[in-house]
Amino acid sequence: MQDKLEFDPELITRMSRQGPRYTSYPTADRFTPAFTAADAAAAAGAGAPGRPLSLYVHIPFCQSLCYYCACNKIITHDRAKASRYLGYLMREIDMQARQFADGGLVEQLHFGGGTPTYLSDAQMDELLGHMRRRFAFAPGDTGEYSIEIDPRTVDPARIRTLRRQGFNRLSLGVQDFDEHVQRAVNRLQPESMTREAIAAAREAGFRSVSVDLIYGLPFQDLHTMAATLDKVIALSPDRLSVYNYAHMPQLFKAQKLIRDEDLPDGATKLAMLGLCIERLCAAGYVYIGMDHFAKPDDELARAQRAGTLHRNFQGYSTHAELDMLACGVSAISAVNGTYSQNEKSLEAYYARIDAGELPVARGMALTVDDLLRRDLIQKLMCDFALDTAALGARWEIDIASYFAPEFAKLAELEQDGLVELRPARLQVSARGRLLIRNVCMVFDNYMGKPDAVPLQRVQYSRTI
């Protein structure tokens, strides 16, 4: 199923449009302030006892500004800010842990940012020790404990320490190895620094190393991308993410520092994507979906072959259907049929915790229709196929009747070659997999409807 991928530039050019990435359904722009901290606590308390958990921890601080970045981050050299944040973060963890006192093992942990390695070794020890006192963690040989690092902020000794602290998966940003491109986005990172970080991770015994690349940055072209791909493939990471740079300076202030005239045009961007796909597939990587590639023996590829792949706010995952508890400023939890997002500013986050409240700013409780469509979209995003008979049996509905308008739209996509409609099965074609977001949007019941909160609407990136 996942071993075939067809790059069709004409189809992509014609079909690409703005749309969600479906790390959740419904998408985060549908969250409302009407969903409160009390609602989040009630959802946690109503869950099944002993259910396993996935934890996410957001560390928002960075030492320097990467101009392309659209993450929730705080650029500062004032280490006292991180110390203060750590105190509040541990207080939130205490509050959250009380909601999950009857929970099961934590099977997955992810530290994201910002730059999680902004924290010192001592601060990370303190935070992890605090979490282990509040939650029971699965053994390291079965649990998945990952952290994002900036190679500019670590050395081999720090990477060995991260492994000692219990992390067994590592992801790091490269974006592009070309120095001219790096200068244009204010992220100078020599190849030797990346190579040293990956070598140290392997020596320390990390189970998996993942690398991020971006195409569409200023001064990139096929030559720079080819050179970067040569070097990345030689480093042989277990997983790769190849992201499309979405230039939206009206939404992300830092991107105003990137000049429009320095960006590659649409045809060059598309050619760079085609080159990435060609080179990575030729090197033996499997296309997982969206922006993700993995070696055939990687857990993501094995999960996809087994039909157990999952997608959540951190991307693709092998731990299906875990409640995800997220801590820290702006972090999003997915618990027992609800979503809740923490306050986005430090001031508001601190004020809520000082008031003795969970710092939930907004969220939503999913309806039965939401849950059904989430199940369907998950299957399409992860498997590129949908067993409609199995879905109907699982939800005790007649799929053809329930989704009659959607299947009429799918017939149009079938004419364009994105999907194949078979008896009791919807199959995304090899040429449609890069446009999987287009297929999923057919089933998005919120597309084109009035916003839940006026002026909240997110401007989506293009599907390709």
C-alpha positions as CSV (number, residue, x, y, z in Angstrom):
1,M,0.0,0.0,0.0
2,Q,2.5,2.6,1.2
3,D,5.3,1.6,-1.2
4,K,3.8,3.5,-4.2
5,L,3.8,7.3,-4.6
6,E,3.4,9.1,-7.9
7,F,4.5,12.7,-8.2
8,D,2.2,14.5,-10.7
9,P,3.1,18.2,-10.9
10,E,0.2,19.1,-13.2
11,L,-2.3,17.5,-10.8
12,I,-0.8,19.1,-7.8
13,T,-0.7,22.5,-9.4
14,R,-4.4,22.2,-10.4
15,M,-5.6,20.7,-7.1
16,S,-3.6,22.4,-4.4
17,R,-5.6,24.7,-2.2
18,Q,-5.6,25.9,1.4
19,G,-6.6,23.3,4.0
20,P,-6.0,21.8,7.4
21,R,-3.2,19.4,8.2
22,Y,-5.6,17.3,10.3
23,T,-3.4,16.8,13.3
24,S,-6.9,16.9,14.9
25,Y,-10.5,16.8,13.8
26,P,-12.2,19.2,14.3
27,T,-9.3,21.5,13.8
28,A,-8.0,23.9,16.4
29,D,-9.7,27.0,14.9
30,R,-13.0,25.5,16.0
31,F,-12.1,25.6,19.7
32,T,-14.1,28.2,21.8
33,P,-13.7,29.9,25.2
34,A,-17.0,28.4,26.1
35,F,-15.1,25.2,26.8
36,T,-13.6,25.8,30.2
37,A,-11.1,24.4,32.7
38,A,-14.0,22.8,34.5
39,D,-15.0,21.0,31.3
40,A,-11.4,19.7,30.8
41,A,-11.3,18.5,34.4
42,A,-14.7,16.7,34.0
43,A,-13.5,15.0,30.8
44,A,-10.4,13.7,32.5
45,G,-12.4,12.5,35.5
46,A,-15.0,10.7,33.3
47,G,-12.3,8.6,31.5
48,A,-11.8,4.9,32.0
49,P,-9.6,4.0,35.0
50,G,-6.2,2.8,34.1
51,R,-6.2,4.1,30.6
52,P,-2.7,4.8,29.2
53,L,-1.5,8.3,28.6
54,S,0.6,10.3,26.2
55,L,2.2,13.4,27.7
56,Y,3.4,16.6,25.8
57,V,5.5,19.3,27.4
58,H,5.9,22.7,25.7
59,I,9.1,24.6,26.4
60,P,8.7,28.0,24.5
61,F,12.1,29.5,24.9
62,C,14.8,29.9,22.1
63,Q,18.2,31.6,22.2
64,S,17.8,33.1,18.7
65,L,15.0,33.7,16.1
66,C,14.6,31.5,13.1
67,Y,12.8,33.8,10.6
68,Y,10.7,31.0,9.1
69,C,9.3,29.8,12.4
70,A,5.6,29.8,13.1
71,C,5.7,28.1,16.5
72,N,4.7,29.6,19.8
73,K,8.1,30.7,21.1
74,I,9.9,33.3,23.2
75,I,13.3,34.6,22.2
76,T,15.4,35.4,25.2
77,H,18.8,35.2,26.8
78,D,17.4,35.8,30.2
79,R,17.7,32.3,31.8
80,A,15.6,33.5,34.8
81,K,12.6,33.4,32.6
82,A,13.0,29.7,32.0
83,S,13.5,29.1,35.8
84,R,10.2,31.0,36.5
85,Y,8.4,29.1,33.8
86,L,9.7,25.8,35.2
87,G,8.1,26.5,38.5
88,Y,4.7,27.2,37.0
89,L,4.9,24.2,34.7
90,M,5.5,21.9,37.6
91,R,2.5,23.5,39.4
92,E,0.4,22.8,36.3
93,I,1.7,19.2,36.2
94,D,0.6,18.8,39.8
95,M,-2.9,20.0,38.9
96,Q,-3.2,17.8,35.9
97,A,-1.9,14.7,37.7
98,R,-4.7,15.0,40.2
99,Q,-7.2,14.7,37.3
100,F,-5.5,11.5,36.2
101,A,-4.9,9.9,39.6
102,D,-6.4,6.7,38.4
103,G,-4.7,6.7,35.1
104,G,-2.4,4.0,33.7
105,L,1.1,4.1,32.4
106,V,2.5,7.0,30.4
107,E,3.5,5.2,27.2
108,Q,4.6,8.3,25.2
109,L,6.3,11.5,26.1
110,H,7.3,14.4,23.8
111,F,9.1,17.6,24.6
112,G,8.6,20.3,22.0
113,G,9.1,24.0,21.6
114,G,10.6,26.5,21.2
115,T,13.8,24.7,22.1
116,P,13.4,22.1,24.9
117,T,17.2,21.9,25.3
118,Y,17.0,25.6,26.3
119,L,16.6,24.0,29.8
120,S,19.8,23.2,31.6
121,D,20.7,19.6,32.5
122,A,19.8,20.4,36.1
123,Q,16.4,21.9,35.1
124,M,15.6,18.9,32.9
125,D,16.5,16.6,35.8
126,E,14.2,18.5,38.1
127,L,11.3,18.6,35.7
128,L,11.6,14.9,34.7
129,G,11.9,13.9,38.4
130,H,8.8,15.8,39.2
131,M,6.9,14.2,36.4
132,R,7.9,10.7,37.5
133,R,6.7,11.4,41.0
134,R,3.3,12.4,39.6
135,F,2.9,9.8,36.8
136,A,3.9,6.1,36.3
137,F,6.0,5.7,33.1
138,A,6.3,2.6,31.0
139,P,9.8,1.0,30.8
140,G,12.2,2.6,28.3
141,D,12.2,-0.5,26.1
142,T,8.4,-0.1,25.4
143,G,7.7,3.6,26.1
144,E,8.4,6.2,23.4
145,Y,10.1,9.3,25.0
146,S,11.2,11.9,22.5
147,I,12.7,15.4,22.5
148,E,13.3,18.0,19.9
149,I,16.8,19.5,20.0
150,D,18.6,22.4,18.4
151,P,22.1,21.1,17.5
152,R,23.4,24.6,18.1
153,T,22.5,24.3,21.8
154,V,23.9,20.8,22.6
155,D,27.2,18.9,22.5
156,P,27.8,15.1,22.7
157,A,27.9,15.3,26.5
158,R,24.5,16.9,26.6
159,I,23.0,14.3,24.2
160,R,24.4,11.5,26.4
161,T,22.7,13.2,29.4
162,L,19.4,13.3,27.6
163,R,19.7,9.6,27.0
164,R,20.5,9.1,30.7
165,Q,17.4,11.2,31.6
166,G,15.3,8.6,29.8
167,F,14.7,10.0,26.3
168,N,15.0,7.4,23.6
169,R,14.0,9.3,20.4
170,L,15.6,12.5,19.1
171,S,14.5,14.9,16.4
172,L,16.5,17.8,15.1
173,G,16.1,20.6,12.6
174,V,18.4,21.0,9.6
175,Q,16.2,22.8,7.1
176,D,19.0,23.3,4.5
177,F,22.8,22.9,4.7
178,D,23.5,25.7,2.3
179,E,25.1,28.6,4.2
180,H,23.5,31.3,2.1
181,V,20.0,29.8,2.8
182,Q,20.9,29.5,6.5
183,R,22.0,33.1,6.7
184,A,18.8,34.3,5.1
185,V,16.7,32.6,7.8
186,N,19.1,33.4,10.7
187,R,19.9,29.8,11.4
188,L,23.7,29.1,10.9
189,Q,24.2,25.4,11.6
190,P,27.3,23.8,10.1
191,E,27.0,20.3,8.7
192,S,29.6,19.1,11.2
193,M,27.4,20.2,14.1
194,T,24.5,18.1,12.8
195,R,26.7,15.1,12.0
196,E,28.2,15.3,15.5
197,A,24.7,15.4,17.1
198,I,23.5,12.4,15.2
199,A,26.7,10.4,15.8
200,A,26.4,11.2,19.6
201,A,22.7,10.1,19.6
202,R,23.6,6.7,18.1
203,E,26.5,6.2,20.4
204,A,24.2,7.0,23.4
205,G,21.7,4.4,22.3
206,F,18.8,6.5,21.0
207,R,16.3,4.2,19.3
208,S,15.5,6.7,16.5
209,V,16.8,9.9,15.1
210,S,14.6,12.2,13.0
211,V,15.6,15.1,10.8
212,D,13.5,18.1,9.6
213,L,14.0,19.8,6.2
214,I,12.1,22.7,4.7
215,Y,11.7,23.5,1.0
216,G,10.7,26.9,-0.2
217,L,13.1,29.0,1.9
218,P,14.9,32.1,0.5
219,F,17.6,31.4,-2.0
220,Q,16.8,27.7,-2.2
221,D,16.8,26.0,-5.6
222,L,17.2,22.5,-7.0
223,H,21.0,22.8,-6.6
224,T,20.9,23.6,-2.9
225,M,18.2,21.0,-2.2
226,A,20.1,18.3,-4.1
227,A,23.3,19.1,-2.1
228,T,21.4,19.0,1.2
229,L,19.7,15.7,0.3
230,D,23.1,14.1,-0.5
231,K,24.3,15.1,2.9
232,V,21.2,14.1,4.8
233,I,20.9,10.7,3.1
234,A,24.6,10.1,4.0
235,L,23.7,10.8,7.7
236,S,21.0,8.1,7.3
237,P,18.4,9.3,9.9
238,D,15.6,6.9,10.7
239,R,12.9,9.4,9.9
240,L,12.6,12.6,7.9
241,S,10.1,15.4,7.7
242,V,10.1,17.5,4.6
243,Y,8.0,20.6,5.2
244,N,6.7,23.2,2.8
245,Y,7.6,26.7,4.0
246,A,4.3,28.6,4.2
247,H,5.1,32.3,3.9
248,M,2.5,34.2,5.9
249,P,4.1,37.3,7.4
250,Q,0.7,38.8,8.1
251,L,0.3,36.1,10.7
252,F,3.9,35.5,11.9
253,K,5.9,38.6,12.6
254,A,9.3,36.9,12.2
255,Q,8.5,36.0,8.6
256,K,8.5,39.8,7.8
257,L,12.3,39.5,8.0
258,I,12.2,37.3,4.9
259,R,12.0,39.2,1.6
260,D,9.4,38.0,-0.9
261,E,11.8,38.5,-3.8
262,D,14.3,36.0,-2.2
263,L,11.8,33.2,-2.2
264,P,11.7,30.5,-4.9
265,D,8.7,30.7,-7.2
266,G,5.9,28.1,-7.2
267,A,7.4,26.0,-10.0
268,T,10.8,25.7,-8.2
269,K,9.2,24.8,-4.9
270,L,7.2,22.1,-6.6
271,A,10.3,20.8,-8.4
272,M,12.2,20.7,-5.1
273,L,9.4,18.6,-3.6
274,G,9.6,16.2,-6.5
275,L,13.3,16.0,-6.0
276,C,12.9,15.2,-2.3
277,I,10.5,12.4,-3.1
278,E,12.6,11.0,-5.9
279,R,15.8,11.0,-3.9
280,L,14.4,9.8,-0.6
281,C,12.4,6.9,-2.2
282,A,15.5,5.9,-4.2
283,A,17.5,5.8,-0.9
284,G,15.0,3.3,0.5
285,Y,12.8,5.6,2.6
286,V,9.0,4.8,2.8
287,Y,6.5,7.6,2.3
288,I,4.4,7.6,5.5
289,G,2.1,10.5,4.6
290,M,2.0,14.3,4.5
291,D,5.6,15.4,5.0
292,H,6.9,12.2,6.6
293,F,9.4,9.5,5.4
294,A,10.9,6.6,7.4
295,K,13.1,3.6,6.8
296,P,11.2,0.4,6.1
297,D,12.1,-1.1,9.5
298,D,11.2,2.0,11.5
299,E,8.3,1.7,13.8
300,L,6.2,4.2,11.8
301,A,6.6,2.2,8.6
302,R,5.8,-1.1,10.5
303,A,2.7,0.5,12.1
304,Q,1.5,1.7,8.7
305,R,1.8,-1.7,7.2
306,A,0.0,-3.2,10.2
307,G,-2.8,-0.6,10.0
308,T,-2.1,0.7,13.5
309,L,-0.6,4.1,12.6
310,H,-2.1,7.1,14.3
311,R,-2.0,10.9,13.9
312,N,-2.1,13.6,16.6
313,F,-0.9,17.1,17.4
314,Q,2.8,15.9,17.2
315,G,2.2,14.3,13.7
316,Y,2.3,10.5,13.0
317,S,2.5,8.1,16.0
318,T,2.6,4.4,16.7
319,H,0.6,4.8,19.9
320,A,-3.0,4.8,18.7
321,E,-5.9,6.4,20.6
322,L,-4.0,7.4,23.8
323,D,-5.4,10.3,25.8
324,M,-2.9,13.1,25.2
325,L,-2.3,15.4,28.2
326,A,-0.4,18.5,27.2
327,C,1.3,20.9,29.7
328,G,2.8,24.3,29.2
329,V,1.8,27.5,27.5
330,S,-0.4,27.1,24.3
331,A,-0.3,23.2,24.6
332,I,-3.3,21.3,23.3
333,S,-4.7,18.2,25.1
334,A,-6.9,15.6,23.6
335,V,-8.7,13.7,26.4
336,N,-11.8,11.5,26.4
337,G,-13.6,13.1,23.4
338,T,-12.5,16.7,24.1
339,Y,-9.8,19.1,23.1
340,S,-8.4,21.8,25.4
341,Q,-5.8,24.4,24.7
342,N,-3.8,26.3,27.4
343,E,-3.4,30.1,27.5
344,K,-1.0,31.3,24.7
345,S,0.8,34.0,26.6
346,L,3.0,33.6,29.7
347,E,1.2,36.3,31.6
348,A,-2.2,34.6,31.1
349,Y,-0.8,31.2,31.8
350,Y,0.8,32.3,35.1
351,A,-2.3,34.2,36.2
352,R,-4.6,31.1,35.8
353,I,-2.2,28.9,37.7
354,D,-1.8,31.5,40.5
355,A,-5.6,31.5,40.7
356,G,-5.5,27.7,41.3
357,E,-7.0,26.9,37.9
358,L,-6.0,24.7,35.1
359,P,-4.7,27.2,32.5
360,V,-7.3,26.2,29.8
361,A,-8.2,29.1,27.5
362,R,-10.5,27.3,25.0
363,G,-11.4,23.9,23.6
364,M,-14.4,21.8,22.6
365,A,-16.3,18.7,23.4
366,L,-16.7,16.5,20.3
367,T,-20.2,15.4,19.1
368,V,-20.9,11.8,17.9
369,D,-20.6,13.2,14.3
370,D,-17.2,14.7,15.2
371,L,-15.9,11.4,16.6
372,L,-17.1,9.5,13.5
373,R,-15.5,11.9,11.1
374,R,-12.3,12.0,13.2
375,D,-12.2,8.2,12.9
376,L,-12.7,8.3,9.2
377,I,-10.1,11.1,8.6
378,Q,-7.6,9.3,10.8
379,K,-7.9,6.2,8.6
380,L,-7.4,8.2,5.4
381,M,-4.5,10.2,6.7
382,C,-2.7,7.1,8.0
383,D,-3.7,4.3,5.7
384,F,-4.6,6.1,2.4
385,A,-7.6,3.9,2.4
386,L,-10.9,3.4,4.1
387,D,-12.8,0.2,4.7
388,T,-16.3,1.6,4.6
389,A,-17.9,-1.7,5.6
390,A,-15.8,-1.9,8.7
391,L,-16.4,1.8,9.5
392,G,-20.2,1.3,9.2
393,A,-20.1,-1.7,11.4
394,R,-18.0,0.1,14.0
395,W,-20.4,3.0,14.1
396,E,-23.6,1.1,13.4
397,I,-24.6,3.3,10.4
398,D,-25.1,2.9,6.7
399,I,-22.0,4.8,5.4
400,A,-23.4,5.3,1.9
401,S,-26.5,7.0,3.2
402,Y,-24.7,9.0,6.0
403,F,-22.1,10.3,3.7
404,A,-24.1,10.5,0.5
405,P,-23.1,14.2,-0.3
406,E,-19.4,13.4,0.5
407,F,-19.3,10.4,-1.9
408,A,-20.8,12.5,-4.6
409,K,-17.8,14.9,-4.2
410,L,-15.5,11.9,-4.1
411,A,-16.8,10.9,-7.6
412,E,-15.4,14.2,-8.8
413,L,-12.0,13.5,-7.2
414,E,-12.1,10.0,-8.8
415,Q,-12.3,11.7,-12.2
416,D,-9.2,13.7,-11.3
417,G,-7.4,10.5,-10.4
418,L,-7.0,11.1,-6.6
419,V,-9.2,8.2,-5.4
420,E,-10.7,5.0,-6.5
421,L,-14.2,4.1,-5.3
422,R,-14.6,0.3,-4.9
423,P,-17.3,-1.8,-3.3
424,A,-17.0,-1.2,0.5
425,R,-13.6,0.6,0.1
426,L,-12.2,4.0,-0.6
427,Q,-8.7,3.9,-1.9
428,V,-6.4,6.9,-2.4
429,S,-4.4,6.5,-5.6
430,A,-0.6,6.6,-5.8
431,R,-0.9,10.0,-7.5
432,G,-3.5,11.2,-4.9
433,R,-1.5,10.5,-1.7
434,L,0.4,13.8,-1.8
435,L,-3.1,15.5,-1.9
436,I,-4.5,13.5,1.0
437,R,-5.6,16.7,2.7
438,N,-7.9,17.4,-0.3
439,V,-9.5,14.0,0.1
440,C,-10.0,14.5,3.9
441,M,-11.5,18.0,3.4
442,V,-14.5,16.3,1.6
443,F,-15.5,14.8,5.0
444,D,-14.8,18.0,7.1
445,N,-18.2,19.1,8.2
446,Y,-16.9,22.5,9.3
447,M,-15.3,23.6,6.0
448,G,-17.2,26.6,4.6
449,K,-19.3,27.1,7.7
450,P,-19.3,30.2,9.9
451,D,-16.5,30.4,12.5
452,A,-17.3,29.3,16.0
453,V,-15.5,32.5,17.3
454,P,-15.6,35.6,15.0
455,L,-12.2,36.7,13.7
456,Q,-10.5,33.5,15.0
457,R,-10.3,31.8,11.6
458,V,-6.8,30.4,10.9
459,Q,-5.3,30.9,7.4
460,Y,-4.4,27.4,6.4
461,S,-1.3,26.5,4.4
462,R,-1.7,25.1,0.9
463,T,-2.2,21.3,0.7
464,I,1.0,21.2,-1.4
